[in-house]
Amino acid sequence: IGRLRSIAEHFAVTYQDELNSTREVKTGWLERFFVAPHNVGFHLSHHKYPNVPFYNLPSLHESLKDKGLLENAQINSSYLLPYRHSVLKDMLTVGPEAKSKTSSAA
């Protein structure tokens, strides 16, 4: 699960800039428990500020969002659940532009 989650955090994103080279996934409690423990869904916040401890990542995310620093970021609401902004939906419906950038970046 950890390996798939790690791949999902960098797959099917546009790689236009730092905000689009990984994603932020704000999961519900069920996915947090089984898929993304220790706030690992706040992957973009972690990339921007790697010294922030995992328990402060949600407040860091909110602070960055309040300051408008995540306006163009890839933010999803789930990894697997069939929500409108899930990572799974992004992976299944990724456009040719993102696919070519994803395959060339690998």
C-alpha positions in Angstrom: 0.0 0.0 0.0 2.8 2.4 0.9 4.5 1.8 -2.4 1.3 2.4 -4.4 0.6 5.5 -2.4 4.1 6.8 -3.1 3.7 6.3 -6.8 0.2 7.9 -6.8 1.6 11.1 -5.2 3.8 11.7 -8.2 1.8 10.1 -11.0 -0.7 11.9 -13.3 0.5 15.4 -12.4 1.5 18.0 -14.9 5.0 18.8 -13.7 4.6 22.4 -14.7 6.3 23.8 -11.6 6.9 22.8 -7.9 3.2 23.0 -7.1 2.4 20.5 -9.8 5.1 17.9 -9.4 3.4 16.2 -6.5 0.0 16.3 -4.9 -1.6 17.0 -1.6 -4.3 14.5 -0.6 -6.6 15.5 2.2 -8.1 12.1 3.1 -10.9 11.1 5.4 -10.2 9.2 8.6 -10.6 5.7 7.0 -7.9 6.4 4.3 -5.7 8.2 6.8 -5.7 5.0 8.9 -5.2 2.4 6.2 -3.5 4.3 3.3 -1.9 7.5 4.6 -0.9 7.4 8.2 1.2 10.1 9.8 -0.2 12.7 7.5 1.8 11.5 4.5 -1.0 12.8 2.3 0.3 16.3 2.8 3.1 15.4 0.4 3.5 18.8 -1.3 3.7 20.6 2.1 6.4 18.1 3.1 8.3 18.7 -0.1 8.2 22.5 0.4 9.2 22.3 4.1 10.8 18.9 4.8 11.8 19.8 8.4 8.2 20.2 9.6 7.2 17.2 11.7 4.4 15.0 10.4 2.0 16.1 13.2 2.3 19.8 12.0 1.7 19.1 8.3 -2.1 19.7 8.4 -1.6 23.1 10.0 1.2 23.9 7.6 -1.1 23.0 4.7 -3.9 25.3 6.0 -1.3 28.2 6.5 0.0 27.8 3.0 -3.6 27.7 1.6 -4.6 30.8 3.6 -1.6 32.7 2.2 -2.6 31.7 -1.3 0.5 29.7 -1.9 -1.4 26.5 -3.0 -3.6 28.1 -5.6 -2.2 26.2 -8.5 -1.4 23.0 -6.5 -2.7 19.6 -7.2 -5.0 18.9 -4.3 -7.1 15.7 -4.1 -9.8 14.7 -1.6 -9.1 10.9 -1.6 -6.7 8.3 -2.9 -9.2 5.6 -3.9 -12.7 6.6 -3.0 -14.8 7.6 -6.0 -14.9 11.3 -5.3 -14.7 14.0 -8.0 -11.1 14.8 -7.0 -9.6 11.5 -6.2 -6.2 10.3 -7.2 -7.6 7.2 -8.7 -9.9 9.3 -11.0 -6.8 11.4 -12.0 -4.9 8.3 -12.9 -7.8 6.8 -14.9 -8.6 10.1 -16.8 -5.2 11.7 -17.2 -4.9 13.6 -20.4 -2.3 12.9 -23.1 -0.3 16.0 -22.1 0.1 14.8 -18.5 0.8 11.3 -19.7 3.6 12.3 -21.9 5.2 14.5 -19.2 4.7 11.7 -16.7 6.3 9.1 -18.9 9.2 11.4 -19.9 9.9 12.3 -16.3 10.2 8.6 -15.3 
